């Protein structure tokens, strides 16, 4: 459902980018639970066998070859999916399919607000059906081929169905507001929309951890009370008070490892995947948590709110500047003649998607800088324990099948986290090794 969630992924992008001890890997568009999107990279998780630590780490030559193959395949699929989404959005717009969906919605109800929700529902349904074969191969078949997912098809498909109404709600509000502004302020709607997006993003930060994420996974207080005490002590040392520590049954989805700190105000929480608890020692977990606490302490969440606001401003300004003329020139093929028509939605999505794609090098560079900053912070707050920090990164690579040393161009364009080998080298430099 990549096409269907172009805006949805933007809405939660800064939530994803500001947290999650993800490894160096091309960031993936959320495909299943928004709970997984909070951790920012190749979402997933599932219980591994009891002896999996020996099988996966240290990394054997066979495992190394597998992770290189997997990383390459995921990168190719990422590019293919992006291009596919653009093509489908163009087809839906220029074949008149979007205008046809709008006519169907208009027959259901004449009330403008409900009219739009019906149209959006039909649009998401259509693009979801078109995208399904590619989504199925990329996020179900490939993950099973490499032994990363333990979900049955029913469980995987059930999460997709569960995500659909969430997308509909999350997208109806900002998009309905967008079209109202286009009609009300035809010259400056893009500026007003950008301003209105800021409180919406902040509200999203507040409600996602406590409302959306629990729909896909169970969040329970950390069972290991000694580890909980150590984490809260580290949080106190970092100046973070009032946090709660949760473990999430991410092993329901796959065997990948992750942890994150998320939320604002009363919703802030420290979350560990049950898979990382099983695979890491306490000292390795403390390094991960020190890293995650840095995102909170350094207010990276607010920097990302600012960054995403700039992206929204740029994409909506470009939309306002160029789409009206394009629509006027091709109105017969499109089946509508104005940006105010709800049928213009695929073209707005296309504009947004193109801006996000070509802005990736800049946004990823900012994210990689923050990751280096948090690695250094965690190293310092944990007493420069380089050995456990290094092992933590190596285990992440082994379990998540992440290439620790990708081509520089691939890292530059697609990686929102630095390559693992670079992070390890940087830590050793900081520790004087």
HELIX and SHEET records of a PDB file:
HELIX    1   1 UNK A    3  UNK A    5  5                                   3    
HELIX    2   2 UNK A    6  UNK A   17  1                                  12    
HELIX    3   3 UNK A   34  UNK A   37  1                                   4    
HELIX    4   4 UNK A   52  UNK A   56  1                                   5    
HELIX    5   5 UNK A   61  UNK A   94  1                                  34    
HELIX    6   6 UNK A   97  UNK A  108  1                                  12    
HELIX    7   7 UNK A  112  UNK A  136  1                                  25    
HELIX    8   8 UNK A  137  UNK A  141  3                                   5    
HELIX    9   9 UNK A  142  UNK A  145  1                                   4    
HELIX   10  10 UNK A  153  UNK A  184  1                                  32    
HELIX   11  11 UNK A  189  UNK A  207  1                                  19    
HELIX   12  12 UNK A  208  UNK A  212  3                                   5    
HELIX   13  13 UNK A  213  UNK A  215  5                                   3    
HELIX   14  14 UNK A  225  UNK A  237  1                                  13    
HELIX   15  15 UNK A  250  UNK A  252  5                                   3    
HELIX   16  16 UNK A  265  UNK A  267  5                                   3    
HELIX   17  17 UNK A  274  UNK A  279  1                                   6    
HELIX   18  18 UNK A  282  UNK A  297  1                                  16    
HELIX   19  19 UNK A  300  UNK A  329  1                                  30    
HELIX   20  20 UNK A  331  UNK A  334  1                                   4    
HELIX   21  21 UNK A  342  UNK A  344  5                                   3    
HELIX   22  22 UNK A  345  UNK A  381  1                                  37    
HELIX   23  23 UNK A  386  UNK A  400  1                                  15    
HELIX   24  24 UNK A  408  UNK A  414  1                                   7    
HELIX   25  25 UNK A  420  UNK A  430  1                                  11    
SHEET    1   A 4 UNK A 219  UNK A 221  0                                        
SHEET    2   A 4 UNK A 244  UNK A 248 -1                                        
SHEET    3   A 4 UNK A 269  UNK A 273  1                                        
SHEET    4   A 4 UNK A 259  UNK A 262 -1                                        
END                                                                             
